[in-house]
Amino acid sequence: MNATQRLEFFRRLKQAIPEPVTELDYSSTFELLIAVMLSAQATDKSVNLATARLFPVANTPQAMLALGLDGLKAHIKTIGLYHSKANHVLATCQILVEQHGGEVPATREALEALPGVGRKTANVVLNTAFGQPTIAVDTHIFRLGNRTGLAPGKTPLAVELKLMKAVPKEYLQDAHHLMILHGRYTCMARKPHCHQCVVIDLCRFKPKTVAPEGFASAPA
């Protein structure tokens, strides 16, 4: 895509998704961090069901540590990989208490030093909690970057770096959630809803872009 097409791409996404926000439930930066850590290889819905039980009893690092490993596991056992996630969460809480006064740090370096927090999780927290223009490349954004031609790359980092250059500055803050939500509900992996896509004419993904009878092939 050229610069004009990229600008139009995000203009249409923002028009279709006027409030691009995470679908994880949280009420503090700490809750967001924990929810994102728990969401690895799990759905937001499953995480929200678990945190609806967890956060009312432990929504600070100190309270999470007081809950203990067995107590934490009991609350998140419905989430995949909950054994390792519980260990990471408690280790992270310990560091937050000992090194950050119980607060979530606002730098990439400090976030990525936390157990169970990689670049993707750090980017989500930096973007959603601290308003930094970062893009966390999950499976949806990786797919969109390659499928649409917006930012093709062989690795999540390659796609992220290309997106940081390709996304128009005015949409950089919202690009992360715009692309996730578009990938989750329209540009799915197996059966994308191309006939409902607002950027179909800008997308380079051709095999499935023939609209069913009665649907327009491109947005007005």
C-alpha positions in Angstrom: 0.0 0.0 0.0 1.1 3.5 -0.6 0.8 6.4 1.9 -2.6 7.5 0.5 -4.0 4.0 0.7 -2.7 3.4 4.2 -4.4 6.6 5.4 -7.7 5.5 3.8 -7.3 2.1 5.3 -7.2 3.3 8.9 -9.7 6.1 8.2 -12.3 3.5 7.3 -11.4 1.2 10.2 -11.8 4.0 12.6 -15.1 5.0 11.1 -16.3 1.3 11.4 -14.8 1.0 14.9 -15.1 4.4 16.6 -14.1 3.2 20.0 -11.2 0.8 19.5 -10.5 -0.6 23.0 -9.4 -3.9 24.5 -12.1 -6.4 25.3 -10.3 -7.5 28.5 -12.0 -6.3 31.6 -9.9 -4.3 34.0 -10.1 -1.3 36.3 -6.5 -0.5 37.0 -3.1 -0.7 35.3 -2.2 -3.7 37.5 -5.4 -5.5 36.6 -4.7 -4.9 32.9 -1.2 -6.3 33.2 -2.4 -9.4 34.9 -5.3 -9.9 32.4 -2.9 -9.6 29.5 -0.5 -12.0 31.1 -3.3 -14.5 31.5 -4.5 -14.0 27.9 -1.6 -15.7 26.3 -3.0 -18.6 24.2 -6.4 -17.9 25.7 -9.5 -16.0 24.7 -10.4 -12.7 26.2 -13.7 -14.2 27.2 -12.1 -17.0 29.2 -9.8 -14.5 30.9 -12.7 -12.2 31.8 -14.6 -15.0 33.4 -11.6 -15.9 35.5 -10.7 -12.3 36.5 -14.3 -11.6 37.4 -13.6 -14.0 40.3 -10.0 -13.1 40.9 -9.9 -9.3 40.9 -12.6 -8.8 43.6 -10.3 -10.7 46.1 -6.9 -9.7 44.7 -6.4 -6.6 42.6 -3.1 -5.4 43.9 0.3 -7.1 43.9 0.2 -7.4 47.7 -3.2 -9.0 47.7 -2.2 -11.4 44.9 0.9 -12.5 46.9 -1.3 -13.0 50.0 -3.6 -15.2 47.9 -0.7 -17.6 47.4 0.0 -20.0 44.6 -2.8 -22.5 45.4 -5.3 -19.7 45.9 -4.3 -18.0 42.6 -4.5 -21.3 40.7 -8.0 -22.0 42.1 -9.2 -18.7 40.5 -7.5 -19.1 37.1 -7.7 -22.9 36.6 -10.1 -22.5 33.7 -7.5 -20.7 31.6 -5.0 -22.6 29.6 -1.4 -22.9 30.9 -2.6 -21.7 34.3 0.1 -23.5 36.3 2.9 -21.5 34.6 0.9 -18.4 34.5 0.2 -18.5 38.2 3.9 -18.8 38.9 4.7 -15.9 36.6 2.0 -13.7 38.1 3.3 -14.2 41.6 6.9 -13.7 40.6 5.9 -10.5 38.8 3.9 -9.3 41.9 7.0 -9.9 44.1 9.1 -7.7 41.8 6.5 -5.0 41.6 6.4 -4.8 45.4 10.1 -5.0 45.9 11.3 -2.8 43.0 8.4 -0.6 42.0 6.5 0.3 45.1 3.6 -1.9 44.1 3.1 0.1 40.9 3.3 -1.1 37.3 6.3 0.5 35.6 5.8 2.6 32.4 8.9 1.6 30.5 9.4 -1.2 28.1 12.7 -2.3 29.8 11.1 -2.6 33.2 8.0 -4.3 31.9 9.9 -6.9 29.9 12.0 -7.6 33.0 8.9 -9.0 34.7 8.4 -12.8 34.6 5.9 -13.8 31.9 6.0 -10.4 30.2 7.3 -10.3 26.7 7.4 -7.6 24.1 3.7 -8.2 23.1 2.4 -7.9 26.6 4.6 -4.8 27.3 3.3 -3.2 24.1 -0.3 -3.7 25.2 0.3 -2.2 28.6 2.3 0.7 27.2 -0.4 1.5 24.7 -3.6 0.8 26.7 -2.5 2.0 30.1 0.1 4.6 29.4 -1.1 6.0 26.0 2.1 5.2 24.2 1.9 4.6 20.4 2.9 1.0 20.4 1.6 -2.0 18.5 1.4 -5.5 20.0 1.5 -8.0 17.2 -0.7 -10.9 18.1 -2.0 -13.5 15.7 -4.6 -11.1 14.3 -2.3 -8.3 13.6 0.4 -10.6 12.2 -2.2 -12.0 9.8 -3.5 -8.6 8.8 -0.1 -7.2 8.3 0.7 -10.0 5.8 -2.7 -10.6 4.3 -3.5 -7.0 3.5 0.0 -6.1 2.3 0.1 -3.3 4.9 3.2 -4.7 6.7 4.3 -8.1 5.5 6.9 -9.8 7.6 8.0 -13.3 8.6 8.1 -12.6 12.4 5.9 -10.6 14.7 8.8 -8.2 15.4 9.3 -7.6 11.6 5.6 -6.8 11.2 5.6 -4.6 14.3 8.6 -2.5 13.0 7.0 -2.2 9.6 3.7 -1.1 11.1 5.3 1.5 13.2 6.6 3.1 10.0 3.5 2.4 7.8 0.6 3.5 10.1 -0.2 7.2 9.7 0.8 9.2 12.8 -2.8 10.2 13.6 -3.9 6.6 13.8 -0.8 5.1 15.5 -2.4 5.2 19.0 -5.5 3.3 17.9 -3.9 1.1 15.3 -3.3 -1.8 17.7 -7.0 -2.2 18.7 -8.3 -1.3 15.3 -6.4 -4.1 13.7 -7.1 -6.6 16.5 -10.9 -6.0 16.4 -11.0 -6.1 12.6 -9.0 -9.4 12.6 -11.2 -10.9 15.3 -14.6 -10.1 13.8 -14.1 -9.5 10.0 -10.7 -10.7 8.8 -10.7 -14.1 10.5 -8.0 -16.7 9.7 -10.1 -19.4 8.1 -13.3 -17.7 6.8 -12.8 -14.0 6.5 -15.9 -11.9 6.0 -14.5 -10.2 2.9 -18.0 -9.2 1.7 -18.5 -7.2 4.9 -15.0 -5.6 4.9 -14.7 -1.9 4.7 -11.2 -2.0 3.2 -11.7 -4.8 0.7 -10.6 -2.7 -2.3 -7.4 -1.7 -0.5 -6.5 -5.3 0.6 -4.1 -7.5 -1.4 -5.8 -10.7 -0.2 -7.5 -11.8 -3.4 -8.6 -15.5 -3.2 -11.7 -14.8 -1.0 -12.6 -11.2 -1.9 -15.4 -12.1 -4.4 -18.5 -10.8 -2.7 -21.6 -13.0 -2.6 -24.6 -12.0 -4.7 -26.3 -9.0 -3.1 -23.2 -7.6 -1.5 -21.1 -4.7 -2.7 -17.5 -5.6 -3.4 -16.2 -2.3 -2.1 -17.4 0.3 0.4 -19.1 3.4 -0.7 
